Amino acid sequence: MSPNAQGYVSGSITELLLKQHIEEQGYVVERIREKWEGTKHHHGDFYFTDKKSDLCFVLESKGIKSNSEKWHKLYNRASLVKFLYNNHAVIKWIDRKKDIENQIADWIRINLPKFYDEYQTTLYEYEEVQKVLQNMPKRETDKSRAIQKLENCSREQIGEMIAERLRYIQSKIGVLETHFVSGTSGRNERTQATPRKDEFHVIAVDIFLRYPEHRFLFANPQLLDSSNDNVAHLKQNYIMGFVFTANDGTPELHLSDEWLENFEDVVESLDRQTAVNPLEKQIDSRNVVYGEI
């Protein structure tokens, strides 16, 4: 029942399945110890040894942002159109030779028709509604009219309206977005709350929150865009792509070029000069496997 416990359990399941997935491809996978007395050399989750060269690299396991659709306010049609337009480069059904926004509008009209009917009004979260009501502009605007329609709604009622729309959206679209957050203690040499690009060689992201099974996407962090604040760091959020659900319920992956399903393709892109010094490996060998009780 505890969200924190659920997070720990799902993270452990992801790491176990990831380890098995890579081992099945012929790699040796060893867990990196989370806490280490003295200097911490590697901040990823696993070491994996390249079966072709015996070189060892660091792998980091992550999940996707759980509330991406809500964060980007995709429960409003205008926000949904804008978001799909801004990320149209990864959408397979977009024909770049034709008007992109019209294609997106047509897709929504066919696949999410309620946005042109009962969901066409703009929703605002409860705090925003209260803020505007206390500072209502003299001149009527589209926003003020939408706010007035929500004037007598409780926090719970507005929350349920938003949740209802999100469930409707997610029946057809799932956003795959990273959530790279890390600490900034002096020991890890980070200058901002995201990982450095040189902390690990490969990032693995489990997309099961938006896909009907545990499925992994991989990227070389050196090939991802750097943070705007520090080129040595990763961004917190990357739009990896989308999961579109076909009419027969089949999930369709639409991915950006940086994210790959084939682990070996990412391994091939690694700089061999950055491989781990075997003498600096900090392997976690503390786990105990209990027999059946």
ABEGO torsion letter per residue (X at the ends): XBAAAAAAAAAAAAAAAAAAAAAAAGBBBBBBBABBBEBBABABABBBBBAAAGBBBBBBBBBBBAAAAAAAGAABAAAAAAAAAAAAAABAABBAABBAAAAAAAAAAAABAAAABAAABBBBBAAAAAAAAAABBABBBAAAAAAAAAAABBAAAAAAAAAAAAAAAAAABBBBBBBBBBBABAAAGBABABBBAAABABBBBBAAAABABBBBBBBBAAABBBBAABAABBBABBBAEBBBBBAAGBBBBBBBAABBABAAAAAAABBAAABBBAAABBBBAABBBBBBX
